[in-house]
Amino acid sequence: MQHTERTNRSVPYLFSRIDRSANLAFASGVALLAFASGCRVVDDPQPDAEKAEPLPVRVLSVRMQDEFRYEGIYAGLVRSQRASPLGFQLGGRVDEVLVEEGDLVKAGQRLALLDTRKLKAGRRQARAALARARAQSGISELTARRLAELAKKDFTPAQQADEARFGRDAALAGVEELVATLAQIEVDLEHSVLRAPFAGRVTDRIVDEGTVVGAGAPVVRLQGAAGKEAFIGVPPSEAEALELGAALEVSVGAQRWTGRLVGVVDEVDPRTRTVGLVVALPEDADPTTGAVARLRLTRSLAERGAWLPLAALSAGDRGGWAVLSLDSDLRLKREAVEVIHQNERQAYVRGTLSHGDRVVAAGLHRVVPGQLVQVSGEEPAP
């Protein structure tokens, strides 16, 4: 009985294994069918590309030329031809600042004052010392004369007369020294008044009363009332082509003037890789200082090439550029070109193109070299 029970219990297990094997075989068969089906799809022949309908493209005819003119626009800032941070020539405590930001001042007008009490006391002292030295010099002069007369009559030794003469000369030198000291004090008193070196407008009041400043430390900043200029950075190659005195077109917003080139900074800015041009604006031009100024330069370059729209260019080999041209069978071929100059719309190129060649004007992502196309229209040459 026990043997029979074990046999009965193993029957479901046997059928279970048979069912799993059947399922596995069925799944394998489905997979093989799918694989075979996939293989048949891959092996199906692709449509013949040569029999495909030619893609319509718009073209333009290349117009070769021996030179080209281009226009460059460069930006800079308007500044006053005369603008200076002003300070005292000697240090001291600022006693009074007489101007505010925005004030118009005349040439020579007082702008600020230093505390001059010490200088004035020194001047009184020097005047008193000078008076005393002059009195002493007078006595020395009389003494030297008297002893000189007595020495002539042998009433006094010649040495004594010489000593009196040298004493007189020393007294005169002391007087001259005190005169110079007094003159220096007067100069320092004059320098204690900060005056405008030219007519203009105060653009910055840097210090207030009570501030102790050193010699040359800025107190106010003054901008000339007349005479504006534009300082504009351009590539070194553009600057080399210009001559001092050349007439240049400068615009600020909607206003335009013809300025004159008065200076070129002979140093390349390491940040912008440009050199600065100083363009003097006409006397009647009064743009806001600090406004953006634009310089328009038109140049001619003797280089054979052609203008093409930027949409006609694609990336070529080794970082270069290429265009797609049409041969006589309307099949596309790649032409290597080099961009000589470009602006926001077009580029002047040279390369393997010839005059009259037709190139694809746009939509290069839709076509490839070797593809047959049909001309749907022609764009005008730039």
Order of alpha helices (4+ residues) and beta strands (2+ residues): alpha-beta-beta-beta-beta-beta-beta-alpha-alpha-beta-beta-beta-beta-beta-alpha-beta-beta-beta-beta-beta-beta-beta-beta-beta-beta-beta
